[in-house]
Amino acid sequence: MKIYDYNGKKNICGDRIHEARRKLKLTQSDLAAKLQLAGIIIERDSVSRIELGTRFVTDYEVRELSKILKVSVSWLLGVE
């Protein structure tokens, strides 16, 4: 499997996830717990890696993150 990077990162939404999470005053553990309740098995360290841009984010994770963080998918992807 080939690993892809975009400007040195594995995702483009990590910075915005971090921003939205902080705005809602959620910890990385809180966010991981909410994702787990939504059926996505993820740990706090994976949330950290997403925010740092060192972990890929799947489409279904982006969809759930947008719901939990109360932002649009477009905003997470930097379109808005």
N, C-alpha and C positions, 0 to 999 in steps of 0.2 A: 504494500500500500504506500502510495506516495503522500508525504506530508506537505501540505500547502501553507504558505505564509502570505500574508497581505501586509506590506509595509512592516515586516518583522514580527507580526502578531498572527495568532491563529483565529482571531475573531475581530469583528469591528464594533461589537456592542458592549464590550467589557467596561469601558469608561462610563458609558451611559447607565449601565446596570449599577455601577458603583454610585453614580450621582443620584439616581432615583432611590436606591436603597437608603442612602444617607438622608435624603430629604424626608423619607418616611420614618426615620430613626429606627431602622431595623439593623440588627447585627447580621453578620454573615451566617451565623448559626440560626438566627430567626428565619432568614431567607431559605436556607437549606431545609429547615423544618416545614415551612410552607410549601416548598416544592415537593417534599416527601408526601405531604398530605394530598397533593394533587396527583400523586402516582409516579413522580420522578425520583428515582433513587439517586441521591446526591449527598455528599458530605460537605461540611464547612470548608475544608481545604480545596474542594473542587470549585466552590463559589469564589474563593480567593484567586484561584488560577484563572477562572473566567475573567474576573475583574482585571487581572494583570495581563490578560491576553495570551496566556500560555496554554489554554485549553480551548478546544473547539466547542461550539455551542450548536446543538441540533435545532432543527426547525421547530420541533414540538417543545423544546426547552424555551426557545424565544417566545413562542405563543404563551406558555404558562408564566414566564417571567413578566411579560407585558401585562397580564391580568393581575398578578400579585403586586406588581409595582405601580399599577394604575397609570400606565403609559401605553401608547400605541406601539405596535410592532415597527411601524415606519420610523417612529422617534428613536427606538432602540437601535435601529439600523442606520441612523443618521440621515434619513431621507427628509425628515421634517426639521 
